[in-house]
Amino acid sequence: MAAPQPARLTSPSREPEAGGRDRYFSKLVQERPDIALCRATTLVTRTLDEELAGRRLTMAQHLVLKMLSDVGPCSQQELSEQLRIDRSVMVGCIDGLEDSGLVRRERHPRDRRAYAVTLTPEAAPVLEEAEGGVPHLLDRAFGALTAAERRTLTRLMGKILDVG
């Protein structure tokens, strides 16, 4: 019996359809990069959700902890803007991290009217564990791409997002 193959991203659109329509999606995504990007985003999001199911952190929470670790205390607004996470989603994200004892809200050192989100000592091992899983997560989400193709994709996404 052959060894099971690792799970790969699959799209329901790859299934052949009756009447010769089985190549429509392939043609469409070659003509329309907007549609290709949307469908690829859906597949990557599904993979990330599957990988993170049952783990301690959501992807947004992981990103918040990483940013706080890298740059220090930030307001929720700064986190929301820098991570491109909707402000209403950010509130729930921070609430969950605070309930878990991984962050706390303190008066912002530069603006006493605002609050800064700060890491607690308990956050370090949780973030380390989450970061340790990133290579596997990337391999699963982008396994169809070579290392060079991943670098190219990263560069192109940065260009589209006006950050690279």
VEXSEVO-306396 format. One record per residue: x, y, z of N, C-alpha, C in turn; residue in one letter. Coordinates in nm, 3 decimals. Example, Ala and Ser with C-alpha at 12.3 -4.5 7.8 and 13.67 -1.06 7.14 Angstrom:
BEGIN
node n_px=1.319 n_py=-0.569 n_pz=0.780 ca_px=1.230 ca_py=-0.450 ca_pz=0.780 c_px=1.320 c_py=-0.330 c_pz=0.780 resn=A
node n_px=1.285 n_py=-0.225 n_pz=0.708 ca_px=1.367 ca_py=-0.106 ca_pz=0.714 c_px=1.290 c_py=0.003 c_pz=0.787 resn=S
***
This chain:
BEGIN
node n_px=0.084 n_py=-0.118 n_pz=0.000 ca_px=0.000 ca_py=0.000 ca_pz=0.000 c_px=0.089 c_py=0.125 c_pz=0.000 resn=M
node n_px=0.059 n_py=0.221 n_pz=-0.082 ca_px=0.139 ca_py=0.344 ca_pz=-0.095 c_px=0.116 c_py=0.433 c_pz=0.027 resn=A
node n_px=0.220 n_py=0.508 n_pz=0.062 ca_px=0.210 ca_py=0.602 ca_pz=0.175 c_px=0.115 c_py=0.715 c_pz=0.137 resn=A
node n_px=0.035 n_py=0.764 n_pz=0.235 ca_px=-0.057 ca_py=0.873 ca_pz=0.203 c_px=0.019 c_py=1.000 c_pz=0.168 resn=P
node n_px=-0.032 n_py=1.073 n_pz=0.072 ca_px=0.029 ca_py=1.198 ca_pz=0.028 c_px=-0.017 c_py=1.310 c_pz=0.121 resn=Q
node n_px=0.069 n_py=1.412 n_pz=0.145 ca_px=0.029 ca_py=1.524 ca_pz=0.229 c_px=-0.086 c_py=1.601 c_pz=0.165 resn=P
node n_px=-0.169 n_py=1.660 n_pz=0.250 ca_px=-0.282 ca_py=1.737 ca_pz=0.200 c_px=-0.231 c_py=1.856 c_pz=0.120 resn=A
node n_px=-0.294 n_py=1.883 n_pz=0.009 ca_px=-0.257 ca_py=1.996 ca_pz=-0.076 c_px=-0.381 c_py=2.079 c_pz=-0.100 resn=R
node n_px=-0.357 n_py=2.201 n_pz=-0.138 ca_px=-0.469 ca_py=2.288 ca_pz=-0.171 c_px=-0.542 c_py=2.230 c_pz=-0.290 resn=L
node n_px=-0.673 n_py=2.220 n_pz=-0.279 ca_px=-0.752 ca_py=2.173 ca_pz=-0.392 c_px=-0.868 c_py=2.268 c_pz=-0.412 resn=T
node n_px=-0.907 n_py=2.279 n_pz=-0.533 ca_px=-1.017 ca_py=2.366 ca_pz=-0.568 c_px=-1.128 c_py=2.284 c_pz=-0.629 resn=S
node n_px=-1.251 n_py=2.304 n_pz=-0.583 ca_px=-1.360 ca_py=2.230 ca_pz=-0.644 c_px=-1.370 c_py=2.255 c_pz=-0.793 resn=P
node n_px=-1.319 n_py=2.368 n_pz=-0.839 ca_px=-1.328 ca_py=2.403 ca_pz=-0.980 c_px=-1.238 c_py=2.315 c_pz=-1.066 resn=S
node n_px=-1.148 n_py=2.240 n_pz=-1.008 ca_px=-1.059 ca_py=2.153 ca_pz=-1.084 c_px=-1.126 c_py=2.023 c_pz=-1.125 resn=R
node n_px=-1.242 n_py=1.997 n_pz=-1.070 ca_px=-1.312 ca_py=1.875 ca_pz=-1.104 c_px=-1.373 c_py=1.889 c_pz=-1.243 resn=E
node n_px=-1.353 n_py=1.789 n_pz=-1.330 ca_px=-1.407 ca_py=1.799 ca_pz=-1.466 c_px=-1.559 c_py=1.809 c_pz=-1.465 resn=P
node n_px=-1.609 n_py=1.887 n_pz=-1.556 ca_px=-1.754 ca_py=1.902 ca_pz=-1.570 c_px=-1.795 c_py=1.844 c_pz=-1.705 resn=E
node n_px=-1.920 n_py=1.808 n_pz=-1.715 ca_px=-1.974 ca_py=1.757 ca_pz=-1.840 c_px=-1.978 c_py=1.868 c_pz=-1.944 resn=A
node n_px=-1.971 n_py=1.832 n_pz=-2.070 ca_px=-1.988 ca_py=1.929 ca_pz=-2.177 c_px=-1.863 c_py=2.008 c_pz=-2.210 resn=G
node n_px=-1.743 n_py=1.963 n_pz=-2.172 ca_px=-1.621 ca_py=2.031 ca_pz=-2.209 c_px=-1.594 c_py=2.160 c_pz=-2.133 resn=G
node n_px=-1.663 n_py=2.182 n_pz=-2.024 ca_px=-1.645 ca_py=2.304 ca_pz=-1.947 c_px=-1.535 c_py=2.290 c_pz=-1.843 resn=R
node n_px=-1.466 n_py=2.176 n_pz=-1.838 ca_px=-1.369 ca_py=2.149 ca_pz=-1.734 c_px=-1.247 c_py=2.239 c_pz=-1.742 resn=D
node n_px=-1.226 n_py=2.310 n_pz=-1.849 ca_px=-1.111 ca_py=2.399 ca_pz=-1.861 c_px=-1.149 c_py=2.546 c_pz=-1.849 resn=R
node n_px=-1.273 n_py=2.576 n_pz=-1.826 ca_px=-1.317 ca_py=2.716 ca_pz=-1.819 c_px=-1.244 c_py=2.792 c_pz=-1.710 resn=Y
node n_px=-1.236 n_py=2.735 n_pz=-1.590 ca_px=-1.173 ca_py=2.805 ca_pz=-1.478 c_px=-1.026 c_py=2.830 c_pz=-1.508 resn=F
node n_px=-0.956 n_py=2.732 n_pz=-1.564 ca_px=-0.814 ca_py=2.749 ca_pz=-1.599 c_px=-0.797 c_py=2.865 c_pz=-1.694 resn=S
node n_px=-0.882 n_py=2.875 n_pz=-1.794 ca_px=-0.875 ca_py=2.984 ca_pz=-1.891 c_px=-0.908 c_py=3.117 c_pz=-1.824 resn=K
node n_px=-1.009 n_py=3.117 n_pz=-1.741 ca_px=-1.053 ca_py=3.239 ca_pz=-1.674 c_px=-0.942 c_py=3.299 c_pz=-1.587 resn=L
node n_px=-0.876 n_py=3.218 n_pz=-1.506 ca_px=-0.773 ca_py=3.272 ca_pz=-1.417 c_px=-0.648 c_py=3.316 c_pz=-1.494 resn=V
node n_px=-0.626 n_py=3.263 n_pz=-1.613 ca_px=-0.515 ca_py=3.310 ca_pz=-1.695 c_px=-0.546 c_py=3.447 c_pz=-1.756 resn=Q
node n_px=-0.673 n_py=3.474 n_pz=-1.776 ca_px=-0.715 ca_py=3.602 ca_pz=-1.834 c_px=-0.741 c_py=3.709 c_pz=-1.729 resn=E
node n_px=-0.778 n_py=3.667 n_pz=-1.609 ca_px=-0.822 ca_py=3.761 ca_pz=-1.505 c_px=-0.744 c_py=3.741 c_pz=-1.375 resn=R
node n_px=-0.634 n_py=3.816 n_pz=-1.357 ca_px=-0.556 ca_py=3.801 ca_pz=-1.234 c_px=-0.634 c_py=3.836 c_pz=-1.108 resn=P
node n_px=-0.735 n_py=3.922 n_pz=-1.119 ca_px=-0.817 ca_py=3.955 ca_pz=-1.003 c_px=-0.892 c_py=3.832 c_pz=-0.952 resn=D
node n_px=-0.947 n_py=3.756 n_pz=-1.044 ca_px=-1.020 ca_py=3.634 ca_pz=-1.006 c_px=-0.922 c_py=3.529 c_pz=-0.954 resn=I
node n_px=-0.808 n_py=3.516 n_pz=-1.020 ca_px=-0.708 ca_py=3.420 ca_pz=-0.974 c_px=-0.665 c_py=3.453 c_pz=-0.832 resn=A
node n_px=-0.640 n_py=3.580 n_pz=-0.803 ca_px=-0.597 ca_py=3.620 ca_pz=-0.669 c_px=-0.705 c_py=3.594 c_pz=-0.565 resn=L
node n_px=-0.829 n_py=3.626 n_pz=-0.599 ca_px=-0.939 ca_py=3.600 ca_pz=-0.506 c_px=-0.953 c_py=3.451 c_pz=-0.475 resn=C
node n_px=-0.947 n_py=3.367 n_pz=-0.577 ca_px=-0.961 ca_py=3.222 ca_pz=-0.556 c_px=-0.840 c_py=3.167 c_pz=-0.480 resn=R
node n_px=-0.720 n_py=3.216 n_pz=-0.512 ca_px=-0.601 ca_py=3.171 ca_pz=-0.439 c_px=-0.610 c_py=3.212 c_pz=-0.294 resn=A
node n_px=-0.657 n_py=3.332 n_pz=-0.269 ca_px=-0.674 ca_py=3.380 ca_pz=-0.131 c_px=-0.770 c_py=3.290 c_pz=-0.055 resn=T
node n_px=-0.878 n_py=3.251 n_pz=-0.120 ca_px=-0.975 ca_py=3.161 ca_pz=-0.056 c_px=-0.910 c_py=3.029 c_pz=-0.020 resn=T
node n_px=-0.831 n_py=2.973 n_pz=-0.112 ca_px=-0.765 ca_py=2.845 ca_pz=-0.084 c_px=-0.662 c_py=2.857 c_pz=0.027 resn=L
node n_px=-0.583 n_py=2.963 n_pz=0.027 ca_px=-0.483 ca_py=2.983 ca_pz=0.132 c_px=-0.552 c_py=3.005 c_pz=0.266 resn=V
node n_px=-0.658 n_py=3.084 n_pz=0.268 ca_px=-0.732 ca_py=3.109 ca_pz=0.392 c_px=-0.788 c_py=2.979 c_pz=0.448 resn=T
node n_px=-0.844 n_py=2.897 n_pz=0.361 ca_px=-0.899 ca_py=2.768 ca_pz=0.405 c_px=-0.787 c_py=2.681 c_pz=0.466 resn=R
node n_px=-0.671 n_py=2.680 n_pz=0.404 ca_px=-0.558 ca_py=2.602 ca_pz=0.454 c_px=-0.513 c_py=2.655 c_pz=0.590 resn=T
node n_px=-0.502 n_py=2.786 n_pz=0.602 ca_px=-0.462 ca_py=2.846 ca_pz=0.731 c_px=-0.564 c_py=2.811 c_pz=0.839 resn=L
node n_px=-0.691 n_py=2.823 n_pz=0.807 ca_px=-0.795 ca_py=2.791 ca_pz=0.905 c_px=-0.785 c_py=2.645 c_pz=0.950 resn=D
node n_px=-0.760 n_py=2.555 n_pz=0.855 ca_px=-0.746 ca_py=2.413 ca_pz=0.889 c_px=-0.624 c_py=2.390 c_pz=0.978 resn=E
node n_px=-0.514 n_py=2.455 n_pz=0.945 ca_px=-0.391 ca_py=2.440 ca_pz=1.023 c_px=-0.406 c_py=2.495 c_pz=1.164 resn=E
node n_px=-0.478 n_py=2.605 n_pz=1.178 ca_px=-0.489 ca_py=2.671 ca_pz=1.308 c_px=-0.606 c_py=2.619 c_pz=1.392 resn=L
node n_px=-0.691 n_py=2.536 n_pz=1.335 ca_px=-0.805 ca_py=2.482 ca_pz=1.410 c_px=-0.754 c_py=2.409 c_pz=1.534 resn=A
node n_px=-0.809 n_py=2.444 n_pz=1.646 ca_px=-0.772 ca_py=2.379 ca_pz=1.771 c_px=-0.646 c_py=2.433 c_pz=1.835 resn=G
node n_px=-0.582 n_py=2.531 n_pz=1.773 ca_px=-0.463 ca_py=2.591 ca_pz=1.832 c_px=-0.503 c_py=2.707 c_pz=1.920 resn=R
node n_px=-0.407 n_py=2.757 n_pz=1.993 ca_px=-0.434 ca_py=2.861 ca_pz=2.092 c_px=-0.460 c_py=2.998 c_pz=2.030 resn=R
node n_px=-0.401 n_py=3.025 n_pz=1.914 ca_px=-0.410 ca_py=3.157 ca_pz=1.852 c_px=-0.478 c_py=3.151 c_pz=1.716 resn=L
node n_px=-0.549 n_py=3.259 n_pz=1.684 ca_px=-0.595 ca_py=3.279 ca_pz=1.547 c_px=-0.481 c_py=3.344 c_pz=1.469 resn=T
node n_px=-0.494 n_py=3.351 n_pz=1.338 ca_px=-0.391 ca_py=3.416 ca_pz=1.257 c_px=-0.378 c_py=3.563 c_pz=1.298 resn=M
node n_px=-0.490 n_py=3.632 n_pz=1.320 ca_px=-0.484 ca_py=3.773 ca_pz=1.359 c_px=-0.413 c_py=3.789 c_pz=1.493 resn=A
node n_px=-0.442 n_py=3.702 n_pz=1.588 ca_px=-0.377 ca_py=3.711 ca_pz=1.719 c_px=-0.227 c_py=3.685 c_pz=1.708 resn=Q
node n_px=-0.191 n_py=3.589 n_pz=1.624 ca_px=-0.049 ca_py=3.560 ca_pz=1.600 c_px=0.019 c_py=3.686 c_pz=1.545 resn=H
node n_px=-0.043 n_py=3.750 n_pz=1.447 ca_px=0.015 ca_py=3.871 ca_pz=1.388 c_px=0.029 c_py=3.983 c_pz=1.490 resn=L
node n_px=-0.071 n_py=3.998 n_pz=1.577 ca_px=-0.064 ca_py=4.102 ca_pz=1.681 c_px=0.052 c_py=4.075 c_pz=1.776 resn=V
node n_px=0.064 n_py=3.953 n_pz=1.823 ca_px=0.175 ca_py=3.920 ca_pz=1.914 c_px=0.309 c_py=3.942 c_pz=1.846 resn=L
node n_px=0.319 n_py=3.904 n_pz=1.719 ca_px=0.445 ca_py=3.922 ca_pz=1.646 c_px=0.480 c_py=4.070 c_pz=1.633 resn=K
node n_px=0.382 n_py=4.152 n_pz=1.598 ca_px=0.410 ca_py=4.295 ca_pz=1.584 c_px=0.449 c_py=4.356 c_pz=1.717 resn=M
node n_px=0.378 n_py=4.323 n_pz=1.823 ca_px=0.411 ca_py=4.377 ca_pz=1.954 c_px=0.551 c_py=4.333 c_pz=1.997 resn=L
node n_px=0.587 n_py=4.211 n_pz=1.966 ca_px=0.720 ca_py=4.162 ca_pz=2.000 c_px=0.827 c_py=4.236 c_pz=1.919 resn=S
node n_px=0.797 n_py=4.264 n_pz=1.793 ca_px=0.895 ca_py=4.328 ca_pz=1.705 c_px=0.909 c_py=4.478 c_pz=1.728 resn=D
node n_px=0.798 n_py=4.547 n_pz=1.757 ca_px=0.803 ca_py=4.694 ca_pz=1.764 c_px=0.769 c_py=4.752 c_pz=1.900 resn=V
node n_px=0.718 n_py=4.671 n_pz=1.992 ca_px=0.683 ca_py=4.721 ca_pz=2.124 c_px=0.537 c_py=4.762 c_pz=2.134 resn=G
node n_px=0.498 n_py=4.819 n_pz=2.248 ca_px=0.358 ca_py=4.855 ca_pz=2.271 c_px=0.301 c_py=4.945 c_pz=2.161 resn=P
node n_px=0.176 n_py=4.918 n_pz=2.124 ca_px=0.107 ca_py=4.993 ca_pz=2.019 c_px=-0.038 c_py=5.013 c_pz=2.059 resn=C
node n_px=-0.099 n_py=5.114 n_pz=2.004 ca_px=-0.243 ca_py=5.132 ca_pz=2.022 c_px=-0.315 c_py=5.030 c_pz=1.933 resn=S
node n_px=-0.441 n_py=5.004 n_pz=1.964 ca_px=-0.521 ca_py=4.914 ca_pz=1.880 c_px=-0.532 c_py=4.973 c_pz=1.740 resn=Q
node n_px=-0.541 n_py=5.104 n_pz=1.730 ca_px=-0.551 ca_py=5.169 ca_pz=1.600 c_px=-0.424 c_py=5.144 c_pz=1.518 resn=Q
node n_px=-0.307 n_py=5.158 n_pz=1.581 ca_px=-0.181 ca_py=5.131 ca_pz=1.511 c_px=-0.175 c_py=4.986 c_pz=1.463 resn=E
node n_px=-0.213 n_py=4.894 n_pz=1.551 ca_px=-0.212 ca_py=4.752 ca_pz=1.515 c_px=-0.306 c_py=4.728 c_pz=1.397 resn=L
node n_px=-0.426 n_py=4.784 n_pz=1.405 ca_px=-0.525 ca_py=4.766 ca_pz=1.300 c_px=-0.475 c_py=4.820 c_pz=1.166 resn=S
node n_px=-0.417 n_py=4.939 n_pz=1.168 ca_px=-0.369 ca_py=5.001 ca_pz=1.044 c_px=-0.249 c_py=4.925 c_pz=0.987 resn=E
node n_px=-0.152 n_py=4.891 n_pz=1.069 ca_px=-0.031 ca_py=4.826 ca_pz=1.021 c_px=-0.056 c_py=4.683 c_pz=0.973 resn=Q
node n_px=-0.145 n_py=4.612 n_pz=1.041 ca_px=-0.171 ca_py=4.472 ca_pz=1.006 c_px=-0.285 c_py=4.456 c_pz=0.907 resn=L
node n_px=-0.349 n_py=4.569 n_pz=0.870 ca_px=-0.462 ca_py=4.568 ca_pz=0.776 c_px=-0.573 c_py=4.478 c_pz=0.826 resn=R
node n_px=-0.604 n_py=4.492 n_pz=0.955 ca_px=-0.714 ca_py=4.418 ca_pz=1.018 c_px=-0.821 c_py=4.518 c_pz=1.056 resn=I
node n_px=-0.944 n_py=4.493 n_pz=1.016 ca_px=-1.055 ca_py=4.583 ca_pz=1.046 c_px=-1.060 c_py=4.614 c_pz=1.195 resn=D
node n_px=-1.090 n_py=4.738 n_pz=1.228 ca_px=-1.089 ca_py=4.781 ca_pz=1.369 c_px=-1.185 c_py=4.700 c_pz=1.456 resn=R
node n_px=-1.302 n_py=4.665 n_pz=1.401 ca_px=-1.398 ca_py=4.587 ca_pz=1.480 c_px=-1.345 c_py=4.447 c_pz=1.507 resn=S
node n_px=-1.272 n_py=4.390 n_pz=1.414 ca_px=-1.210 ca_py=4.258 ca_pz=1.432 c_px=-1.096 c_py=4.270 c_pz=1.532 resn=V
node n_px=-1.021 n_py=4.381 n_pz=1.525 ca_px=-0.908 ca_py=4.401 ca_pz=1.615 c_px=-0.952 c_py=4.405 c_pz=1.761 resn=M
node n_px=-1.065 n_py=4.467 n_pz=1.789 ca_px=-1.115 ca_py=4.474 ca_pz=1.927 c_px=-1.134 c_py=4.333 c_pz=1.983 resn=V
node n_px=-1.200 n_py=4.246 n_pz=1.907 ca_px=-1.221 ca_py=4.108 ca_pz=1.952 c_px=-1.090 c_py=4.032 c_pz=1.963 resn=G
node n_px=-0.999 n_py=4.058 n_pz=1.874 ca_px=-0.867 ca_py=3.994 ca_pz=1.876 c_px=-0.793 c_py=4.029 c_pz=2.005 resn=C
node n_px=-0.788 n_py=4.158 n_pz=2.037 ca_px=-0.719 ca_py=4.204 ca_pz=2.158 c_px=-0.792 c_py=4.155 c_pz=2.282 resn=I
node n_px=-0.924 n_py=4.158 n_pz=2.281 ca_px=-1.001 ca_py=4.106 ca_pz=2.395 c_px=-0.964 c_py=3.961 c_pz=2.422 resn=D
node n_px=-0.957 n_py=3.879 n_pz=2.316 ca_px=-0.920 ca_py=3.738 ca_pz=2.332 c_px=-0.780 c_py=3.720 c_pz=2.386 resn=G
node n_px=-0.686 n_py=3.800 n_pz=2.336 ca_px=-0.549 ca_py=3.792 ca_pz=2.387 c_px=-0.541 c_py=3.837 c_pz=2.532 resn=L
node n_px=-0.616 n_py=3.940 n_pz=2.566 ca_px=-0.617 ca_py=3.988 ca_pz=2.704 c_px=-0.681 c_py=3.885 c_pz=2.797 resn=E
node n_px=-0.791 n_py=3.824 n_pz=2.754 ca_px=-0.856 ca_py=3.719 ca_pz=2.834 c_px=-0.764 c_py=3.600 c_pz=2.856 resn=D
node n_px=-0.676 n_py=3.574 n_pz=2.760 ca_px=-0.580 ca_py=3.463 ca_pz=2.770 c_px=-0.456 c_py=3.500 c_pz=2.851 resn=S
node n_px=-0.446 n_py=3.627 n_pz=2.891 ca_px=-0.331 ca_py=3.671 ca_pz=2.969 c_px=-0.206 c_py=3.696 c_pz=2.888 resn=G
node n_px=-0.222 n_py=3.714 n_pz=2.756 ca_px=-0.105 ca_py=3.733 ca_pz=2.670 c_px=-0.072 c_py=3.879 c_pz=2.644 resn=L
node n_px=-0.170 n_py=3.967 n_pz=2.658 ca_px=-0.148 ca_py=4.111 ca_pz=2.645 c_px=-0.226 c_py=4.183 c_pz=2.754 resn=V
node n_px=-0.190 n_py=4.308 n_pz=2.773 ca_px=-0.269 ca_py=4.393 ca_pz=2.863 c_px=-0.276 c_py=4.532 c_pz=2.800 resn=R
node n_px=-0.380 n_py=4.603 n_pz=2.836 ca_px=-0.396 ca_py=4.741 ca_pz=2.789 c_px=-0.346 c_py=4.833 c_pz=2.899 resn=R
node n_px=-0.257 n_py=4.923 n_pz=2.860 ca_px=-0.203 ca_py=5.020 ca_pz=2.955 c_px=-0.214 c_py=5.158 c_pz=2.893 resn=E
node n_px=-0.205 n_py=5.261 n_pz=2.976 ca_px=-0.205 ca_py=5.397 ca_pz=2.921 c_px=-0.090 c_py=5.411 c_pz=2.824 resn=R
node n_px=-0.119 n_py=5.471 n_pz=2.709 ca_px=-0.017 ca_py=5.491 ca_pz=2.606 c_px=0.085 c_py=5.594 c_pz=2.655 resn=H
node n_px=0.214 n_py=5.563 n_pz=2.645 ca_px=0.316 ca_py=5.654 ca_pz=2.699 c_px=0.320 c_py=5.791 c_pz=2.630 resn=P
node n_px=0.279 n_py=5.798 n_pz=2.504 ca_px=0.283 ca_py=5.926 ca_pz=2.432 c_px=0.148 c_py=5.997 c_pz=2.427 resn=R
node n_px=0.041 n_py=5.927 n_pz=2.461 ca_px=-0.094 ca_py=5.985 ca_pz=2.456 c_px=-0.174 c_py=5.930 c_pz=2.573 resn=D
node n_px=-0.180 n_py=6.004 n_pz=2.680 ca_px=-0.243 ca_py=5.956 ca_pz=2.803 c_px=-0.393 c_py=5.929 c_pz=2.786 resn=R
node n_px=-0.453 n_py=5.978 n_pz=2.678 ca_px=-0.596 ca_py=5.951 ca_pz=2.654 c_px=-0.616 c_py=5.813 c_pz=2.592 resn=R
node n_px=-0.511 n_py=5.760 n_pz=2.531 ca_px=-0.520 ca_py=5.633 ca_pz=2.459 c_px=-0.458 c_py=5.520 c_pz=2.541 resn=A
node n_px=-0.483 n_py=5.400 n_pz=2.496 ca_px=-0.426 ca_py=5.281 ca_pz=2.558 c_px=-0.330 c_py=5.214 c_pz=2.462 resn=Y
node n_px=-0.223 n_py=5.158 n_pz=2.517 ca_px=-0.128 ca_py=5.080 ca_pz=2.439 c_px=-0.145 c_py=4.933 c_pz=2.475 resn=A
node n_px=-0.139 n_py=4.849 n_pz=2.376 ca_px=-0.143 ca_py=4.706 ca_pz=2.398 c_px=0.000 c_py=4.659 c_pz=2.420 resn=V
node n_px=0.022 n_py=4.587 n_pz=2.530 ca_px=0.155 ca_py=4.545 ca_pz=2.572 c_px=0.157 c_py=4.395 c_pz=2.593 resn=T
node n_px=0.266 n_py=4.331 n_pz=2.554 ca_px=0.282 ca_py=4.187 ca_pz=2.578 c_px=0.303 c_py=4.160 c_pz=2.726 resn=L
node n_px=0.252 n_py=4.048 n_pz=2.772 ca_px=0.283 ca_py=3.999 ca_pz=2.906 c_px=0.395 c_py=3.895 c_pz=2.892 resn=T
node n_px=0.461 n_py=3.860 n_pz=3.002 ca_px=0.565 ca_py=3.756 ca_pz=2.993 c_px=0.513 c_py=3.622 c_pz=2.941 resn=P
node n_px=0.385 n_py=3.595 n_pz=2.962 ca_px=0.326 ca_py=3.468 ca_pz=2.915 c_px=0.317 c_py=3.460 c_pz=2.763 resn=E
node n_px=0.329 n_py=3.573 n_pz=2.695 ca_px=0.315 ca_py=3.574 ca_pz=2.549 c_px=0.435 c_py=3.513 c_pz=2.478 resn=A
node n_px=0.554 n_py=3.527 n_pz=2.534 ca_px=0.677 ca_py=3.482 ca_pz=2.465 c_px=0.673 c_py=3.336 c_pz=2.423 resn=A
node n_px=0.643 n_py=3.241 n_pz=2.513 ca_px=0.643 ca_py=3.102 ca_pz=2.469 c_px=0.530 c_py=3.070 c_pz=2.371 resn=P
node n_px=0.418 n_py=3.138 n_pz=2.384 ca_px=0.306 ca_py=3.116 ca_pz=2.292 c_px=0.344 c_py=3.164 c_pz=2.152 resn=V
node n_px=0.407 n_py=3.282 n_pz=2.146 ca_px=0.451 ca_py=3.335 ca_pz=2.017 c_px=0.561 c_py=3.246 c_pz=1.957 resn=L
node n_px=0.652 n_py=3.199 n_pz=2.039 ca_px=0.759 ca_py=3.111 ca_pz=1.990 c_px=0.701 c_py=2.984 c_pz=1.929 resn=E
node n_px=0.602 n_py=2.926 n_pz=1.994 ca_px=0.536 ca_py=2.806 ca_pz=1.941 c_px=0.467 c_py=2.838 c_pz=1.808 resn=E
node n_px=0.397 n_py=2.950 n_pz=1.803 ca_px=0.327 ca_py=2.988 ca_pz=1.680 c_px=0.426 c_py=3.011 c_pz=1.566 resn=A
node n_px=0.535 n_py=3.080 n_pz=1.594 ca_px=0.637 ca_py=3.107 ca_pz=1.493 c_px=0.702 c_py=2.977 c_pz=1.445 resn=E
node n_px=0.716 n_py=2.882 n_pz=1.534 ca_px=0.774 ca_py=2.753 ca_pz=1.497 c_px=0.690 c_py=2.677 c_pz=1.396 resn=G
node n_px=0.561 n_py=2.703 n_pz=1.394 ca_px=0.472 ca_py=2.636 ca_pz=1.301 c_px=0.462 c_py=2.703 c_pz=1.164 resn=G
node n_px=0.521 n_py=2.820 n_pz=1.150 ca_px=0.508 ca_py=2.896 ca_pz=1.025 c_px=0.566 c_py=2.821 c_pz=0.904 resn=V
node n_px=0.686 n_py=2.762 n_pz=0.912 ca_px=0.738 ca_py=2.692 ca_pz=0.793 c_px=0.643 c_py=2.583 c_pz=0.742 resn=P
node n_px=0.586 n_py=2.504 n_pz=0.832 ca_px=0.492 ca_py=2.399 ca_pz=0.790 c_px=0.368 c_py=2.461 c_pz=0.727 resn=H
node n_px=0.319 n_py=2.566 n_pz=0.788 ca_px=0.200 ca_py=2.634 ca_pz=0.737 c_px=0.227 c_py=2.688 c_pz=0.596 resn=L
node n_px=0.343 n_py=2.749 n_pz=0.575 ca_px=0.378 ca_py=2.802 ca_pz=0.443 c_px=0.394 c_py=2.690 c_pz=0.341 resn=L
node n_px=0.456 n_py=2.579 n_pz=0.384 ca_px=0.471 ca_py=2.465 ca_pz=0.293 c_px=0.335 c_py=2.411 c_pz=0.252 resn=D
node n_px=0.244 n_py=2.406 n_pz=0.344 ca_px=0.111 ca_py=2.354 ca_pz=0.312 c_px=0.036 c_py=2.450 c_pz=0.221 resn=R
node n_px=0.042 n_py=2.579 n_pz=0.252 ca_px=-0.033 ca_py=2.677 ca_pz=0.174 c_px=0.027 c_py=2.701 c_pz=0.035 resn=A
node n_px=0.161 n_py=2.693 n_pz=0.026 ca_px=0.227 ca_py=2.726 ca_pz=-0.100 c_px=0.312 c_py=2.612 c_pz=-0.153 resn=F
node n_px=0.274 n_py=2.491 n_pz=-0.120 ca_px=0.351 ca_py=2.373 ca_pz=-0.159 c_px=0.365 c_py=2.354 c_pz=-0.309 resn=G
node n_px=0.276 n_py=2.410 n_pz=-0.387 ca_px=0.284 ca_py=2.395 ca_pz=-0.532 c_px=0.391 c_py=2.484 c_pz=-0.594 resn=A
node n_px=0.447 n_py=2.577 n_pz=-0.514 ca_px=0.545 ca_py=2.672 ca_pz=-0.565 c_px=0.686 c_py=2.635 c_pz=-0.522 resn=L
node n_px=0.783 n_py=2.661 n_pz=-0.609 ca_px=0.923 ca_py=2.645 ca_pz=-0.572 c_px=0.962 c_py=2.761 c_pz=-0.481 resn=T
node n_px=1.080 n_py=2.752 n_pz=-0.421 ca_px=1.128 ca_py=2.861 ca_pz=-0.335 c_px=1.139 c_py=2.991 c_pz=-0.415 resn=A
node n_px=1.189 n_py=2.982 n_pz=-0.537 ca_px=1.201 ca_py=3.102 ca_pz=-0.622 c_px=1.064 c_py=3.160 c_pz=-0.655 resn=A
node n_px=0.968 n_py=3.074 n_pz=-0.682 ca_px=0.833 ca_py=3.122 ca_pz=-0.711 c_px=0.769 c_py=3.187 c_pz=-0.589 resn=E
node n_px=0.796 n_py=3.133 n_pz=-0.472 ca_px=0.745 ca_py=3.196 ca_pz=-0.349 c_px=0.804 c_py=3.335 c_pz=-0.330 resn=R
node n_px=0.933 n_py=3.350 n_pz=-0.356 ca_px=0.996 ca_py=3.483 ca_pz=-0.345 c_px=0.936 c_py=3.580 c_pz=-0.445 resn=R
node n_px=0.912 n_py=3.531 n_pz=-0.566 ca_px=0.851 ca_py=3.616 ca_pz=-0.668 c_px=0.709 c_py=3.655 c_pz=-0.627 resn=T
node n_px=0.633 n_py=3.559 n_pz=-0.578 ca_px=0.497 ca_py=3.588 ca_pz=-0.533 c_px=0.499 c_py=3.692 c_pz=-0.420 resn=L
node n_px=0.589 n_py=3.675 n_pz=-0.325 ca_px=0.600 ca_py=3.769 ca_pz=-0.214 c_px=0.633 c_py=3.909 c_pz=-0.265 resn=T
node n_px=0.727 n_py=3.918 n_pz=-0.359 ca_px=0.764 ca_py=4.047 ca_pz=-0.416 c_px=0.646 c_py=4.111 c_pz=-0.489 resn=R
node n_px=0.573 n_py=4.033 n_pz=-0.568 ca_px=0.459 ca_py=4.085 ca_pz=-0.643 c_px=0.346 c_py=4.128 c_pz=-0.550 resn=L
node n_px=0.320 n_py=4.051 n_pz=-0.446 ca_px=0.215 ca_py=4.089 ca_pz=-0.350 c_px=0.253 c_py=4.220 c_pz=-0.280 resn=M
node n_px=0.381 n_py=4.235 n_pz=-0.247 ca_px=0.426 ca_py=4.361 ca_pz=-0.187 c_px=0.404 c_py=4.478 c_pz=-0.280 resn=G
node n_px=0.426 n_py=4.456 n_pz=-0.406 ca_px=0.405 ca_py=4.561 ca_pz=-0.507 c_px=0.257 c_py=4.597 c_pz=-0.517 resn=K
node n_px=0.171 n_py=4.496 n_pz=-0.521 ca_px=0.028 ca_py=4.521 ca_pz=-0.527 c_px=-0.019 c_py=4.596 c_pz=-0.402 resn=I
node n_px=0.034 n_py=4.557 n_pz=-0.286 ca_px=-0.006 ca_py=4.620 ca_pz=-0.160 c_px=0.068 c_py=4.751 c_pz=-0.133 resn=L
node n_px=0.155 n_py=4.790 n_pz=-0.226 ca_px=0.229 ca_py=4.915 ca_pz=-0.218 c_px=0.318 c_py=4.919 c_pz=-0.094 resn=D
node n_px=0.381 n_py=4.806 n_pz=-0.065 ca_px=0.474 ca_py=4.799 ca_pz=0.048 c_px=0.612 c_py=4.747 c_pz=0.006 resn=V
node n_px=0.628 n_py=4.714 n_pz=-0.118 ca_px=0.755 ca_py=4.657 ca_pz=-0.160 c_px=0.807 c_py=4.713 c_pz=-0.281 resn=G
***
